[in-house]
Amino acid sequence: MVATLFALAWAGCGVALAFLYLPDLQSVLKQGQAGIPAMIGLAGFVLAPIIFFYVHGLSDVGRRRRCA
């Protein structure tokens, strides 16, 4: 549950930043093939912590079960 809250907060901040920098992002997309690596990097910057929240949360669940 905590991981979901952190993931939603992180995703919300990512969406807010995307709207703030929308003109810059659109100019990167207009570059064609050259803008694709930048967009992949930005997507990874937003999605990697969300994945980390869930993986770390799942590993803690297993650890708590072994301790109980």
BELZI-V955443 format. One record per residue. N is the residue number from 1. RES is the residue in one small letter. PHI is phi in radians with two decimals (999 if undefined). NEAR is the number of other C-alpha atoms within 8 Angstrom. D_FIRST is the distance of its C-alpha to the first C-alpha in Angstrom with 2 decimals. Layout:
N & RES & PHI & NEAR & D_FIRST
N & RES & PHI & NEAR & D_FIRST
This chain:
1 & m & 999 & 4 & 0.00
2 & v & -1.15 & 5 & 3.78
3 & a & -1.08 & 9 & 5.38
4 & t & -1.15 & 9 & 5.15
5 & l & -1.11 & 8 & 6.48
6 & f & -1.13 & 10 & 8.84
7 & a & -1.13 & 11 & 9.84
8 & l & -1.15 & 8 & 10.70
9 & a & -1.12 & 8 & 12.53
10 & w & -1.14 & 11 & 14.33
11 & a & -1.13 & 11 & 15.31
12 & g & -1.09 & 8 & 16.52
13 & c & -1.13 & 8 & 18.59
14 & g & -1.11 & 9 & 19.93
15 & v & -1.17 & 8 & 21.05
16 & a & -1.08 & 8 & 22.61
17 & l & -1.16 & 8 & 24.49
18 & a & -1.11 & 9 & 25.62
19 & f & -1.20 & 7 & 27.14
20 & l & -1.15 & 6 & 28.77
21 & y & -1.83 & 8 & 30.34
22 & l & -0.99 & 8 & 31.04
23 & p & -1.06 & 6 & 34.82
24 & d & -1.18 & 7 & 34.49
25 & l & -1.15 & 9 & 32.18
26 & q & -1.15 & 8 & 34.68
27 & s & -1.20 & 8 & 37.52
28 & v & -1.17 & 10 & 35.82
29 & l & -1.17 & 10 & 35.42
30 & k & -1.26 & 7 & 39.09
31 & q & -1.30 & 8 & 40.17
32 & g & 1.40 & 8 & 39.65
33 & q & -1.08 & 5 & 39.11
34 & a & -1.23 & 7 & 38.93
35 & g & -1.51 & 11 & 35.77
36 & i & -1.11 & 9 & 33.72
37 & p & -1.07 & 7 & 32.88
38 & a & -1.14 & 9 & 31.79
39 & m & -1.21 & 9 & 29.42
40 & i & -1.12 & 8 & 28.00
41 & g & -1.10 & 8 & 27.51
42 & l & -1.14 & 8 & 25.76
43 & a & -1.11 & 8 & 23.41
44 & g & -1.11 & 8 & 22.67
45 & f & -1.11 & 8 & 22.12
46 & v & -1.46 & 11 & 19.37
47 & l & -1.47 & 9 & 17.78
48 & a & -1.04 & 8 & 18.11
49 & p & -1.12 & 10 & 15.54
50 & i & -1.10 & 12 & 12.89
51 & i & -1.11 & 8 & 13.96
52 & f & -1.06 & 8 & 14.04
53 & f & -0.99 & 12 & 10.43
54 & y & -1.29 & 10 & 9.58
55 & v & -1.14 & 8 & 12.74
56 & h & -1.14 & 8 & 12.32
57 & g & -1.12 & 9 & 8.94
58 & l & -1.19 & 8 & 10.84
59 & s & -1.20 & 8 & 13.84
60 & d & -1.19 & 8 & 12.41
61 & v & -1.08 & 8 & 11.50
62 & g & -1.10 & 8 & 15.14
63 & r & -1.18 & 8 & 16.50
64 & r & -1.15 & 8 & 15.13
65 & r & -1.16 & 7 & 16.64
66 & r & -1.20 & 6 & 19.89
67 & c & -1.33 & 5 & 20.14
68 & a & -1.35 & 4 & 19.73
